[in-house]
Amino acid sequence: MIKMLSPIALCLLFSTTTMAEDFTVTQVGLSYDPPSITVSPGDTITWVRTGGTHDAVHGNPCFEADDQGLFPGFPLFDIPLTGASPSGSWTVPDAAPGRIPYFCSVGTHCEQGMTGEIIVVPRAGSRTVVVEQNGLDFDPLVIEVSPGDTVVWNQNNGGHSVHTASDLASCTQDNLFIALPLDFDYTQVVWEVPETMPETLDYFCIYHCELGHVGTINRIELCAPADLNCDGSVNGADLAALLANWGCSGGSTVCNGDINDDGIVNGADVASLLAAWTS
């Protein structure tokens, strides 16, 4: 039986989703132009040199990111901008800090103000699920998502992280999905759920896992309301499913075919299905 979504969830899910975009940051003297850009996971940023020797290195201004072995892939990027390498690109991964500072590590360029930042936000049109870090808890403890949704973790106090687990019992990270800090420098983690996400994905704070600072992400498949068999198309099979439930009416029963959610499967639902017909 297909569970129908609330109107708000449907609005979020079926809004027109913006495709990945390309952004350009130009080195101008001892500055980046623009100094701050707002992107989403999947977008690509290209830094372009106009002269001199420079680079763009992820990290707090004037200090290269120190992963301490806890965050594979840190620093996120180190882009040379030289005569031999006048441009370089980086694609924002599925999981990224909400704020990514960077700087030029050449000479005293950083001290002279050659810094920039990248703000990562959910992609327009995606369904967003928010998890709050409160003490040694993730709230809510369990969330449900589908590929294309965005999960945002907010740090509220202390130093923490989001690490997806290969074995939660032993607090072992999987090095596949998320391994990011959630602390005073990186106060938000933004993750666009990929198609490769399994049915269940556990995660933990690498500093407090043994103290129970863990969470769970469950994968669910959401469908358009007229796609009654959830196969990605609205066609004769869905019409047959609707007719098989003709006359089904509300109460405690979920009526597969009540597309307009008025409590009964009738001609109004047929009209809605035909309006959404795809093949």
Backbone torsions as a table, in degrees:
resi	resn	phi	psi	omega
1	MET	NA	128.0	-179.2
2	ILE	-81.8	126.6	176.9
3	LYS	-82.1	123.8	-179.9
4	MET	-76.6	145.1	-179.0
5	LEU	-89.8	156.5	175.0
6	SER	-67.9	156.6	178.1
7	PRO	-56.0	-36.7	-179.5
8	ILE	-66.7	-44.3	-180.0
9	ALA	-63.2	-39.9	179.1
10	LEU	-64.0	-41.0	179.0
11	CYS	-59.9	-42.8	179.9
12	LEU	-67.8	-41.2	-173.9
13	LEU	-72.2	-39.3	-171.4
14	PHE	-105.7	13.3	170.4
15	SER	-65.1	155.1	178.4
16	THR	-63.8	120.9	-177.5
17	THR	-90.0	128.6	178.5
18	THR	-71.6	135.4	178.1
19	MET	-76.6	166.5	178.9
20	ALA	-57.6	144.2	-176.9
21	GLU	-119.3	162.2	175.9
22	ASP	-109.9	136.0	179.5
23	PHE	-125.0	146.6	178.3
24	THR	-121.5	131.7	173.0
25	VAL	-117.1	125.4	-176.4
26	THR	-104.5	132.8	172.6
27	GLN	-78.0	121.2	178.4
28	VAL	-127.3	106.6	-175.5
29	GLY	58.7	-126.0	177.7
30	LEU	-105.0	50.7	178.2
31	SER	-152.3	162.4	172.4
32	TYR	-108.5	136.9	-178.0
33	ASP	-126.2	113.4	-0.4
34	PRO	-79.2	157.0	-178.8
35	PRO	-74.2	-20.4	179.3
36	SER	-138.3	133.7	176.7
37	ILE	-131.1	153.4	178.7
38	THR	-114.3	123.8	-173.5
39	VAL	-134.0	178.2	175.0
40	SER	-131.6	159.9	175.7
41	PRO	-52.6	136.9	-178.7
42	GLY	97.9	-19.9	177.0
43	ASP	-71.9	156.2	179.7
44	THR	-117.9	133.8	178.2
45	ILE	-111.7	131.8	176.5
46	THR	-119.7	124.3	175.1
47	TRP	-94.7	135.5	-176.1
48	VAL	-123.5	129.4	178.8
49	ARG	-86.1	142.4	172.3
50	THR	-113.6	-14.6	178.4
51	GLY	171.5	156.4	178.5
52	GLY	79.2	-173.0	179.2
53	THR	-113.8	123.0	-175.2
54	HIS	-147.5	-177.7	170.0
55	ASP	-160.2	177.9	175.0
56	ALA	-134.8	108.3	-173.2
57	VAL	-117.9	126.8	177.4
58	HIS	-63.8	136.3	175.8
59	GLY	151.8	168.0	174.4
60	ASN	-63.4	145.4	-174.9
61	PRO	-46.3	125.3	175.7
62	CYS	74.3	3.4	178.1
63	PHE	-135.2	120.8	178.7
64	GLU	-66.3	142.5	-179.0
65	ALA	-58.9	135.7	179.8
66	ASP	-109.9	111.6	-174.4
67	ASP	-83.2	-19.0	-179.6
68	GLN	51.2	22.0	179.4
69	GLY	77.3	0.0	-175.3
70	LEU	-93.7	-23.2	-173.1
71	PHE	-127.2	88.0	-179.7
72	PRO	-55.1	136.6	178.3
73	GLY	95.2	-3.2	175.5
74	PHE	-88.0	139.0	-6.2
75	PRO	-67.2	155.5	-175.6
76	LEU	-68.0	-32.7	179.0
77	PHE	-154.8	154.5	175.7
78	ASP	-147.2	92.4	-170.5
79	ILE	-101.4	113.1	175.3
80	PRO	-73.8	142.3	176.2
81	LEU	-129.3	87.9	-174.6
82	THR	-131.9	177.3	176.6
83	GLY	-60.5	-36.3	179.7
84	ALA	-80.1	-21.9	-179.3
85	SER	-136.9	77.7	-171.9
86	PRO	-75.4	-7.4	178.2
87	SER	-155.1	159.3	177.6
88	GLY	-158.4	151.1	-174.9
89	SER	-124.9	154.7	176.4
90	TRP	-143.9	132.4	178.3
91	THR	-100.5	127.9	-178.3
92	VAL	-63.8	122.9	-176.4
93	PRO	-71.5	171.5	178.6
94	ASP	-54.2	-41.1	179.1
95	ALA	-114.7	126.6	-177.7
96	ALA	-147.4	152.6	172.0
97	PRO	-61.4	150.3	179.3
98	GLY	-68.4	-27.0	176.2
99	ARG	-130.8	125.4	-177.6
100	ILE	-121.6	101.3	176.7
101	PRO	-78.9	154.3	174.0
102	TYR	-151.3	169.2	-173.4
103	PHE	-157.2	169.1	171.8
104	CYS	-94.7	124.4	-176.2
105	SER	-92.7	2.3	-177.1
106	VAL	-78.9	126.8	175.4
107	GLY	51.7	-131.1	179.6
108	THR	-105.4	22.9	-176.3
109	HIS	-60.2	-40.1	-179.4
110	CYS	-64.4	-45.9	179.5
111	GLU	-60.5	-24.8	178.8
112	GLN	-89.0	7.9	172.8
113	GLY	101.2	12.5	-179.0
114	MET	-85.8	81.1	-179.0
115	THR	-134.4	161.8	177.2
116	GLY	-152.4	175.2	176.6
117	GLU	-148.3	152.5	177.4
118	ILE	-120.7	125.4	176.5
119	ILE	-102.7	125.4	-179.0
120	VAL	-106.2	126.1	-178.5
121	VAL	-129.5	160.7	175.4
122	PRO	-58.3	146.1	178.9
123	ARG	-67.8	140.0	179.3
124	ALA	-56.9	132.1	177.9
125	GLY	92.6	-9.8	179.3
126	SER	-81.7	153.9	173.8
127	ARG	-82.3	128.4	-174.1
128	THR	-111.5	130.4	176.5
129	VAL	-114.2	127.7	-176.1
130	VAL	-107.3	132.9	175.6
131	VAL	-119.7	128.4	179.3
132	GLU	-99.9	134.6	169.7
133	GLN	-87.6	117.7	178.4
134	ASN	-127.5	106.4	-175.6
135	GLY	60.7	-126.0	178.1
136	LEU	-104.9	38.5	177.7
137	ASP	-131.6	146.2	164.6
138	PHE	-101.3	129.4	-174.5
139	ASP	-127.2	115.0	3.7
140	PRO	-76.8	158.4	-178.3
141	LEU	-69.9	-36.6	-179.0
142	VAL	-124.7	131.9	176.5
143	ILE	-127.2	158.5	177.1
144	GLU	-119.5	131.3	-177.0
145	VAL	-140.4	168.0	173.3
146	SER	-129.8	157.3	176.1
147	PRO	-54.0	135.7	-177.0
148	GLY	98.2	-21.0	173.8
149	ASP	-68.5	163.3	175.1
150	THR	-120.7	132.2	174.0
151	VAL	-107.4	132.8	178.0
152	VAL	-120.9	122.5	173.4
153	TRP	-100.5	130.8	178.2
154	ASN	-109.9	129.8	173.9
155	GLN	-85.5	133.4	179.6
156	ASN	-115.5	-24.3	177.2
157	ASN	-167.6	147.4	174.1
158	GLY	76.4	176.8	178.5
159	GLY	-100.9	123.1	-175.2
160	HIS	-142.0	-171.5	177.0
161	SER	-156.7	169.7	170.1
162	VAL	-124.1	111.0	178.1
163	HIS	-125.2	120.3	174.1
164	THR	-74.6	149.6	-166.9
165	ALA	-110.7	140.4	166.4
166	SER	-89.0	-28.1	177.1
167	ASP	-148.6	102.7	-176.8
168	LEU	-67.3	-34.2	-177.4
169	ALA	-59.7	-34.9	179.9
170	SER	-103.2	6.8	179.7
171	CYS	56.1	44.8	-179.4
172	THR	-99.6	125.4	-178.9
173	GLN	-79.4	154.0	-176.4
174	ASP	-92.2	-16.8	-177.4
175	ASN	56.8	26.7	-178.7
176	LEU	-114.5	-44.0	-169.8
177	PHE	-111.2	-62.0	-175.9
178	ILE	-136.8	132.6	170.8
179	ALA	-150.7	83.7	-172.6
180	LEU	-137.4	147.1	175.2
181	PRO	-71.8	153.2	173.7
182	LEU	-136.9	85.7	-170.0
183	ASP	-145.5	-159.0	-174.9
184	PHE	-71.1	-26.5	177.3
185	ASP	-87.2	-36.8	-178.3
186	TYR	-120.1	86.0	-169.7
187	THR	-84.3	-0.1	-178.2
188	GLN	-150.4	141.3	171.1
189	VAL	-116.7	130.7	-179.8
190	VAL	-117.7	122.7	-176.7
191	TRP	-129.4	121.3	174.2
192	GLU	-92.1	116.2	-171.5
193	VAL	-64.3	120.9	-178.7
194	PRO	-84.5	164.8	177.4
195	GLU	-63.6	-23.5	-176.4
196	THR	-82.0	0.2	-179.9
197	MET	-63.4	133.5	177.7
198	PRO	-73.7	179.6	-178.5
199	GLU	-63.3	-36.1	178.4
200	THR	-134.8	135.8	-179.7
201	LEU	-135.0	113.4	176.6
202	ASP	-88.0	152.9	176.4
203	TYR	-146.2	167.8	-175.1
204	PHE	-155.7	164.8	168.7
205	CYS	-87.3	123.9	-173.9
206	ILE	-66.5	-20.9	-179.7
207	TYR	-87.4	-25.4	-171.6
208	HIS	-130.9	21.6	-178.2
209	CYS	-59.0	-44.1	-177.8
210	GLU	-65.0	-17.4	178.8
211	LEU	-94.1	6.7	175.7
212	GLY	91.6	16.6	179.4
213	HIS	-85.1	80.4	-173.0
214	VAL	-135.7	166.7	176.7
215	GLY	-154.1	171.3	-178.1
216	THR	-136.9	138.4	175.9
217	ILE	-117.6	122.6	177.3
218	ASN	-106.1	137.8	178.6
219	ARG	-90.0	130.9	173.4
220	ILE	-127.4	155.8	178.5
221	GLU	-104.6	118.5	178.6
222	LEU	-101.9	142.5	-175.8
223	CYS	-126.7	157.3	171.1
224	ALA	-61.8	146.1	-174.0
225	PRO	-58.6	-30.5	-179.3
226	ALA	-86.3	-10.4	178.3
227	ASP	-86.1	76.8	-169.1
228	LEU	-66.8	-28.3	178.5
229	ASN	-99.0	3.6	172.0
230	CYS	59.0	39.7	179.8
231	ASP	-103.4	6.2	176.9
232	GLY	92.9	-4.1	179.2
233	SER	-134.5	152.3	174.1
234	VAL	-109.5	111.0	-173.2
235	ASN	-150.8	-158.7	-175.6
236	GLY	-60.1	-32.1	179.4
237	ALA	-64.1	-38.3	178.2
238	ASP	-70.7	-37.2	176.4
239	LEU	-62.1	-40.8	178.6
240	ALA	-62.9	-40.7	179.2
241	ALA	-64.9	-38.6	177.8
242	LEU	-63.9	-47.7	-177.9
243	LEU	-64.0	-31.7	178.8
244	ALA	-66.2	-20.7	179.6
245	ASN	-111.2	19.1	-177.1
246	TRP	-55.7	130.0	177.6
247	GLY	88.8	-9.3	177.9
248	CYS	-57.2	133.7	-177.2
249	SER	-133.1	135.0	174.5
250	GLY	-1.8	-130.4	-173.2
251	GLY	64.9	-136.1	179.4
252	SER	-89.4	-0.2	-177.8
253	THR	-93.2	132.3	173.2
254	VAL	-87.6	117.9	-175.3
255	CYS	-92.0	110.8	176.4
256	ASN	-73.5	104.4	-175.5
257	GLY	132.5	-11.4	178.0
258	ASP	-81.2	73.1	-171.4
259	ILE	-65.3	-38.7	-177.7
260	ASN	-89.7	4.9	171.7
261	ASP	57.7	40.9	178.4
262	ASP	-102.8	7.1	174.4
263	GLY	95.0	-0.2	179.5
264	ILE	-149.8	145.0	177.1
265	VAL	-93.7	113.9	-176.0
266	ASN	-151.8	-162.0	-175.8
267	GLY	-61.1	-31.1	178.6
268	ALA	-62.7	-34.5	178.7
269	ASP	-72.6	-35.6	175.1
270	VAL	-61.2	-43.5	178.7
271	ALA	-60.6	-41.4	178.3
272	SER	-64.8	-41.0	179.4
273	LEU	-64.2	-44.8	-178.8
274	LEU	-65.5	-32.4	179.4
275	ALA	-68.3	-25.7	-179.6
276	ALA	-99.1	5.7	-174.2
277	TRP	-56.3	130.2	-178.7
278	THR	-117.6	-23.8	-179.4
279	SER	-163.1	NA	NA
